[in-house]
Amino acid sequence: MTLRPATPDDLPALAALFDAYRQFYEQPADRDGAYAFLQARMARGESVVLVAEEDRDGRPCLLGFCQLYPSFCSVEAAPIYVLYDLFVSPQARGGGVGRALLAAAEARAAADGKHRMDLTTARTNTTAQALYTAMGWVRDDVFLAYSRRVTPAPADGA
């Protein structure tokens, strides 16, 4: 297995994985939307996507990915990464891909001068929670997370 930053050449296979990830979180299938979203993040340098791949019959096959968004922690007055997406294809689960991606994300965060990584997961995703705990992630029992939907303003010319 090889771990590396994603490139634009990975977009077709990566979009398929990203679409499956979104469906895991009960979003409708939209491979074209997944492709466009990832392409925009890459083109604008708004995230770091790491992929795990293996060689199958002389061709690379993506096994999973994680996506890191740069942010800041005001309390610590330090840059951080938000590990927003982590997904391993169902066929590759149980083989250490998720663990390897988390380790690669931590190494990338350290190399990029980040002081911490944050992530959230579904309360029902106990498999992922067990992995996070086993790898030294600490569950936040102090702060509550809230979110609120907003309606974006129309783009100019719309």
Secondary structure, DSSP 8 states (H G I E B T S, - for coil): -EEEE--GGGHHHHHHHHHHHHHHTT----HHHHHHHHHHHHHHT--EEEEEEEEETTEEEEEEEEEEEEEEETTTTEEEEEEEEEEE-GGGTTSSHHHHHHHHHHHHHHHTT-S-EE----TT-HHHHHHHHHTT-----S-------------TT-
